[in-house]
Amino acid sequence: YGEAVLLAVPAGAAPALAREHAGALAGRTVVDCTNPLDPGPGGVMLTTGAGESVAGLIGAAAPGAHVVKAFNLAHASMWDHPADAFGAIPPAVPFCADDPGAAGHVTELITGMGWSPMPAGGLDRAAYVEATAAFVIGVWWAGGSPALAFPEPPRAA
Protein backbone atom coordinates (compact mmCIF):
# COMPACT_ATOMS: atom_id res chain seq x y z
CA TYR A 1 0.00 0.00 0.00
CA GLY A 2 1.32 3.48 -0.86
CA GLU A 3 4.04 4.93 -3.07
CA ALA A 4 6.77 4.48 -0.47
CA VAL A 5 7.60 1.62 1.87
CA LEU A 6 9.93 1.83 4.88
CA LEU A 7 11.82 -1.43 5.25
CA ALA A 8 12.66 -1.39 8.96
CA VAL A 9 13.58 -4.97 9.80
CA PRO A 10 16.79 -6.68 10.91
CA ALA A 11 19.33 -6.13 8.14
CA GLY A 12 19.92 -9.84 7.64
CA ALA A 13 16.22 -10.42 6.95
CA ALA A 14 15.73 -7.49 4.56
CA PRO A 15 16.87 -9.05 1.25
CA ALA A 16 14.77 -12.21 1.73
CA LEU A 17 11.75 -10.15 2.72
CA ALA A 18 12.22 -7.95 -0.36
CA ARG A 19 12.52 -11.05 -2.57
CA GLU A 20 9.35 -12.51 -1.05
CA HIS A 21 7.41 -9.28 -1.73
CA ALA A 22 9.19 -8.22 -4.94
CA GLY A 23 5.96 -8.06 -6.91
CA ALA A 24 4.27 -5.77 -4.39
CA LEU A 25 7.38 -3.56 -4.17
CA ALA A 26 7.76 -3.12 -7.94
CA GLY A 27 7.50 0.53 -8.94
CA ARG A 28 7.52 1.74 -5.33
CA THR A 29 10.11 3.68 -3.38
CA VAL A 30 11.60 1.28 -0.83
CA VAL A 31 13.45 3.11 1.94
CA ASP A 32 16.08 0.93 3.60
CA CYS A 33 16.97 2.19 7.08
CA THR A 34 18.76 -0.97 8.20
CA ASN A 35 22.27 -1.23 9.59
CA PRO A 36 24.11 -4.51 8.96
CA LEU A 37 26.04 -4.56 12.23
CA ASP A 38 27.26 -6.99 14.85
CA PRO A 39 29.45 -6.42 17.88
CA GLY A 40 33.06 -7.39 17.21
CA PRO A 41 36.14 -7.67 19.40
CA GLY A 42 37.19 -4.11 18.58
CA GLY A 43 33.71 -2.61 18.31
CA VAL A 44 30.79 -2.59 15.92
CA MET A 45 31.46 -4.37 12.61
CA LEU A 46 29.61 -4.60 9.31
CA THR A 47 28.07 -7.96 8.48
CA THR A 48 28.13 -7.34 4.72
CA GLY A 49 31.05 -8.12 2.42
CA ALA A 50 33.50 -5.53 1.16
CA GLY A 51 31.69 -2.97 -0.98
CA GLU A 52 28.37 -4.70 -0.42
CA SER A 53 25.34 -2.97 1.10
CA VAL A 54 22.01 -4.20 2.37
CA ALA A 55 20.39 -1.58 0.16
CA GLY A 56 22.10 -3.11 -2.87
CA LEU A 57 21.05 -6.60 -1.81
CA ILE A 58 17.45 -5.39 -1.47
CA GLY A 59 17.64 -3.85 -4.93
CA ALA A 60 18.92 -7.14 -6.39
CA ALA A 61 16.20 -9.10 -4.57
CA ALA A 62 13.40 -6.80 -5.79
CA PRO A 63 14.66 -5.43 -9.12
CA GLY A 64 11.45 -3.51 -9.87
CA ALA A 65 11.65 -1.55 -6.61
CA HIS A 66 13.31 1.88 -6.36
CA VAL A 67 15.54 1.36 -3.31
CA VAL A 68 16.83 4.30 -1.29
CA LYS A 69 19.26 4.03 1.62
CA ALA A 70 18.22 6.61 4.24
CA PHE A 71 17.39 7.25 7.89
CA ASN A 72 20.06 4.88 9.24
CA LEU A 73 22.52 7.29 10.87
CA ALA A 74 20.46 9.03 13.55
CA HIS A 75 19.53 7.13 16.70
CA ALA A 76 15.83 6.22 16.84
CA SER A 77 15.30 8.69 19.70
CA MET A 78 16.30 11.60 17.44
CA TRP A 79 13.12 11.33 15.38
CA ASP A 80 11.07 12.17 18.49
CA HIS A 81 12.54 15.70 18.59
CA PRO A 82 11.58 18.62 16.35
CA ALA A 83 14.43 19.49 14.01
CA ASP A 84 14.84 22.95 15.58
CA ALA A 85 15.82 21.24 18.85
CA PHE A 86 19.26 20.70 17.28
CA GLY A 87 20.04 24.35 16.56
CA ALA A 88 19.61 26.86 13.78
CA ILE A 89 20.69 24.49 11.01
CA PRO A 90 18.48 21.41 10.59
CA PRO A 91 20.31 18.09 10.89
CA ALA A 92 21.05 16.28 7.64
CA VAL A 93 19.80 12.89 6.50
CA PRO A 94 22.22 11.35 3.99
CA PHE A 95 20.57 9.19 1.36
CA CYS A 96 21.60 7.15 -1.67
CA ALA A 97 19.26 6.58 -4.63
CA ASP A 98 19.47 5.66 -8.29
CA ASP A 99 15.90 6.59 -9.24
CA PRO A 100 15.16 10.35 -9.41
CA GLY A 101 11.50 9.84 -8.44
CA ALA A 102 12.47 7.79 -5.37
CA ALA A 103 15.07 10.42 -4.43
CA GLY A 104 12.28 13.01 -4.70
CA HIS A 105 10.00 11.00 -2.40
CA VAL A 106 12.72 10.70 0.23
CA THR A 107 13.66 14.37 -0.12
CA GLU A 108 10.00 15.27 0.56
CA LEU A 109 9.93 13.00 3.62
CA ILE A 110 13.12 14.52 5.01
CA THR A 111 12.15 18.14 4.43
CA GLY A 112 8.63 17.44 5.71
CA MET A 113 10.22 16.40 9.00
CA GLY A 114 12.17 19.66 9.10
CA TRP A 115 15.52 17.96 8.44
CA SER A 116 17.92 18.61 5.53
CA PRO A 117 18.28 16.11 2.69
CA MET A 118 21.91 15.21 1.94
CA PRO A 119 22.21 13.35 -1.37
CA ALA A 120 25.16 10.97 -1.08
CA GLY A 121 25.14 9.50 -4.59
CA GLY A 122 23.66 6.43 -6.17
CA LEU A 123 22.88 3.13 -4.54
CA ASP A 124 26.44 2.02 -5.29
CA ARG A 125 27.48 4.42 -2.49
CA ALA A 126 25.11 2.92 0.12
CA ALA A 127 27.93 0.74 1.49
CA TYR A 128 29.70 3.94 2.57
CA VAL A 129 26.61 5.19 4.41
CA GLU A 130 26.28 1.81 6.13
CA ALA A 131 29.98 1.86 7.07
CA THR A 132 29.50 5.38 8.45
CA ALA A 133 26.72 3.98 10.66
CA ALA A 134 29.15 1.36 12.02
CA PHE A 135 31.58 4.14 12.90
CA VAL A 136 28.96 6.44 14.43
CA ILE A 137 27.27 3.72 16.49
CA GLY A 138 30.66 2.44 17.68
CA VAL A 139 31.59 5.93 18.86
CA TRP A 140 28.24 6.27 20.70
CA TRP A 141 28.68 2.89 22.37
CA ALA A 142 32.17 3.96 23.49
CA GLY A 143 30.64 7.07 25.09
CA GLY A 144 31.85 9.58 22.50
CA SER A 145 30.20 12.09 20.20
CA PRO A 146 30.57 11.39 16.46
CA ALA A 147 29.72 15.03 15.73
CA LEU A 148 33.13 16.00 17.11
CA ALA A 149 34.82 14.02 14.31
CA PHE A 150 33.14 16.15 11.62
CA PRO A 151 33.71 19.82 12.50
CA GLU A 152 32.74 22.44 9.95
CA PRO A 153 35.64 24.43 8.52
CA PRO A 154 35.68 28.10 9.52
CA ARG A 155 33.72 30.18 7.05
CA ALA A 156 35.44 33.01 5.21
CA ALA A 157 34.37 36.51 6.19
C-alpha positions as a Markdown table, in Angstrom:
| # | Residue | x | y | z |
|---|---|---|---|---|
| 1 | Tyr | 0.0 | 0.0 | 0.0 |
| 2 | Gly | 1.3 | 3.5 | -0.9 |
| 3 | Glu | 4.0 | 4.9 | -3.1 |
| 4 | Ala | 6.8 | 4.5 | -0.5 |
| 5 | Val | 7.6 | 1.6 | 1.9 |
| 6 | Leu | 9.9 | 1.8 | 4.9 |
| 7 | Leu | 11.8 | -1.4 | 5.3 |
| 8 | Ala | 12.7 | -1.4 | 9.0 |
| 9 | Val | 13.6 | -5.0 | 9.8 |
| 10 | Pro | 16.8 | -6.7 | 10.9 |
| 11 | Ala | 19.3 | -6.1 | 8.1 |
| 12 | Gly | 19.9 | -9.8 | 7.6 |
| 13 | Ala | 16.2 | -10.4 | 6.9 |
| 14 | Ala | 15.7 | -7.5 | 4.6 |
| 15 | Pro | 16.9 | -9.1 | 1.2 |
| 16 | Ala | 14.8 | -12.2 | 1.7 |
| 17 | Leu | 11.8 | -10.1 | 2.7 |
| 18 | Ala | 12.2 | -8.0 | -0.4 |
| 19 | Arg | 12.5 | -11.0 | -2.6 |
| 20 | Glu | 9.3 | -12.5 | -1.0 |
| 21 | His | 7.4 | -9.3 | -1.7 |
| 22 | Ala | 9.2 | -8.2 | -4.9 |
| 23 | Gly | 6.0 | -8.1 | -6.9 |
| 24 | Ala | 4.3 | -5.8 | -4.4 |
| 25 | Leu | 7.4 | -3.6 | -4.2 |
| 26 | Ala | 7.8 | -3.1 | -7.9 |
| 27 | Gly | 7.5 | 0.5 | -8.9 |
| 28 | Arg | 7.5 | 1.7 | -5.3 |
| 29 | Thr | 10.1 | 3.7 | -3.4 |
| 30 | Val | 11.6 | 1.3 | -0.8 |
| 31 | Val | 13.5 | 3.1 | 1.9 |
| 32 | Asp | 16.1 | 0.9 | 3.6 |
| 33 | Cys | 17.0 | 2.2 | 7.1 |
| 34 | Thr | 18.8 | -1.0 | 8.2 |
| 35 | Asn | 22.3 | -1.2 | 9.6 |
| 36 | Pro | 24.1 | -4.5 | 9.0 |
| 37 | Leu | 26.0 | -4.6 | 12.2 |
| 38 | Asp | 27.3 | -7.0 | 14.8 |
| 39 | Pro | 29.5 | -6.4 | 17.9 |
| 40 | Gly | 33.1 | -7.4 | 17.2 |
| 41 | Pro | 36.1 | -7.7 | 19.4 |
| 42 | Gly | 37.2 | -4.1 | 18.6 |
| 43 | Gly | 33.7 | -2.6 | 18.3 |
| 44 | Val | 30.8 | -2.6 | 15.9 |
| 45 | Met | 31.5 | -4.4 | 12.6 |
| 46 | Leu | 29.6 | -4.6 | 9.3 |
| 47 | Thr | 28.1 | -8.0 | 8.5 |
| 48 | Thr | 28.1 | -7.3 | 4.7 |
| 49 | Gly | 31.0 | -8.1 | 2.4 |
| 50 | Ala | 33.5 | -5.5 | 1.2 |
| 51 | Gly | 31.7 | -3.0 | -1.0 |
| 52 | Glu | 28.4 | -4.7 | -0.4 |
| 53 | Ser | 25.3 | -3.0 | 1.1 |
| 54 | Val | 22.0 | -4.2 | 2.4 |
| 55 | Ala | 20.4 | -1.6 | 0.2 |
| 56 | Gly | 22.1 | -3.1 | -2.9 |
| 57 | Leu | 21.0 | -6.6 | -1.8 |
| 58 | Ile | 17.5 | -5.4 | -1.5 |
| 59 | Gly | 17.6 | -3.9 | -4.9 |
| 60 | Ala | 18.9 | -7.1 | -6.4 |
| 61 | Ala | 16.2 | -9.1 | -4.6 |
| 62 | Ala | 13.4 | -6.8 | -5.8 |
| 63 | Pro | 14.7 | -5.4 | -9.1 |
| 64 | Gly | 11.4 | -3.5 | -9.9 |
| 65 | Ala | 11.7 | -1.6 | -6.6 |
| 66 | His | 13.3 | 1.9 | -6.4 |
| 67 | Val | 15.5 | 1.4 | -3.3 |
| 68 | Val | 16.8 | 4.3 | -1.3 |
| 69 | Lys | 19.3 | 4.0 | 1.6 |
| 70 | Ala | 18.2 | 6.6 | 4.2 |
| 71 | Phe | 17.4 | 7.3 | 7.9 |
| 72 | Asn | 20.1 | 4.9 | 9.2 |
| 73 | Leu | 22.5 | 7.3 | 10.9 |
| 74 | Ala | 20.5 | 9.0 | 13.6 |
| 75 | His | 19.5 | 7.1 | 16.7 |
| 76 | Ala | 15.8 | 6.2 | 16.8 |
| 77 | Ser | 15.3 | 8.7 | 19.7 |
| 78 | Met | 16.3 | 11.6 | 17.4 |
| 79 | Trp | 13.1 | 11.3 | 15.4 |
| 80 | Asp | 11.1 | 12.2 | 18.5 |
| 81 | His | 12.5 | 15.7 | 18.6 |
| 82 | Pro | 11.6 | 18.6 | 16.4 |
| 83 | Ala | 14.4 | 19.5 | 14.0 |
| 84 | Asp | 14.8 | 22.9 | 15.6 |
| 85 | Ala | 15.8 | 21.2 | 18.9 |
| 86 | Phe | 19.3 | 20.7 | 17.3 |
| 87 | Gly | 20.0 | 24.3 | 16.6 |
| 88 | Ala | 19.6 | 26.9 | 13.8 |
| 89 | Ile | 20.7 | 24.5 | 11.0 |
| 90 | Pro | 18.5 | 21.4 | 10.6 |
| 91 | Pro | 20.3 | 18.1 | 10.9 |
| 92 | Ala | 21.1 | 16.3 | 7.6 |
| 93 | Val | 19.8 | 12.9 | 6.5 |
| 94 | Pro | 22.2 | 11.4 | 4.0 |
| 95 | Phe | 20.6 | 9.2 | 1.4 |
| 96 | Cys | 21.6 | 7.2 | -1.7 |
| 97 | Ala | 19.3 | 6.6 | -4.6 |
| 98 | Asp | 19.5 | 5.7 | -8.3 |
| 99 | Asp | 15.9 | 6.6 | -9.2 |
| 100 | Pro | 15.2 | 10.4 | -9.4 |
| 101 | Gly | 11.5 | 9.8 | -8.4 |
| 102 | Ala | 12.5 | 7.8 | -5.4 |
| 103 | Ala | 15.1 | 10.4 | -4.4 |
| 104 | Gly | 12.3 | 13.0 | -4.7 |
| 105 | His | 10.0 | 11.0 | -2.4 |
| 106 | Val | 12.7 | 10.7 | 0.2 |
| 107 | Thr | 13.7 | 14.4 | -0.1 |
| 108 | Glu | 10.0 | 15.3 | 0.6 |
| 109 | Leu | 9.9 | 13.0 | 3.6 |
| 110 | Ile | 13.1 | 14.5 | 5.0 |
| 111 | Thr | 12.1 | 18.1 | 4.4 |
| 112 | Gly | 8.6 | 17.4 | 5.7 |
| 113 | Met | 10.2 | 16.4 | 9.0 |
| 114 | Gly | 12.2 | 19.7 | 9.1 |
| 115 | Trp | 15.5 | 18.0 | 8.4 |
| 116 | Ser | 17.9 | 18.6 | 5.5 |
| 117 | Pro | 18.3 | 16.1 | 2.7 |
| 118 | Met | 21.9 | 15.2 | 1.9 |
| 119 | Pro | 22.2 | 13.4 | -1.4 |
| 120 | Ala | 25.2 | 11.0 | -1.1 |
| 121 | Gly | 25.1 | 9.5 | -4.6 |
| 122 | Gly | 23.7 | 6.4 | -6.2 |
| 123 | Leu | 22.9 | 3.1 | -4.5 |
| 124 | Asp | 26.4 | 2.0 | -5.3 |
| 125 | Arg | 27.5 | 4.4 | -2.5 |
| 126 | Ala | 25.1 | 2.9 | 0.1 |
| 127 | Ala | 27.9 | 0.7 | 1.5 |
| 128 | Tyr | 29.7 | 3.9 | 2.6 |
| 129 | Val | 26.6 | 5.2 | 4.4 |
| 130 | Glu | 26.3 | 1.8 | 6.1 |
| 131 | Ala | 30.0 | 1.9 | 7.1 |
| 132 | Thr | 29.5 | 5.4 | 8.5 |
| 133 | Ala | 26.7 | 4.0 | 10.7 |
| 134 | Ala | 29.1 | 1.4 | 12.0 |
| 135 | Phe | 31.6 | 4.1 | 12.9 |
| 136 | Val | 29.0 | 6.4 | 14.4 |
| 137 | Ile | 27.3 | 3.7 | 16.5 |
| 138 | Gly | 30.7 | 2.4 | 17.7 |
| 139 | Val | 31.6 | 5.9 | 18.9 |
| 140 | Trp | 28.2 | 6.3 | 20.7 |
| 141 | Trp | 28.7 | 2.9 | 22.4 |
| 142 | Ala | 32.2 | 4.0 | 23.5 |
| 143 | Gly | 30.6 | 7.1 | 25.1 |
| 144 | Gly | 31.9 | 9.6 | 22.5 |
| 145 | Ser | 30.2 | 12.1 | 20.2 |
| 146 | Pro | 30.6 | 11.4 | 16.5 |
| 147 | Ala | 29.7 | 15.0 | 15.7 |
| 148 | Leu | 33.1 | 16.0 | 17.1 |
| 149 | Ala | 34.8 | 14.0 | 14.3 |
| 150 | Phe | 33.1 | 16.2 | 11.6 |
| 151 | Pro | 33.7 | 19.8 | 12.5 |
| 152 | Glu | 32.7 | 22.4 | 10.0 |
| 153 | Pro | 35.6 | 24.4 | 8.5 |
| 154 | Pro | 35.7 | 28.1 | 9.5 |
| 155 | Arg | 33.7 | 30.2 | 7.0 |
| 156 | Ala | 35.4 | 33.0 | 5.2 |
| 157 | Ala | 34.4 | 36.5 | 6.2 |
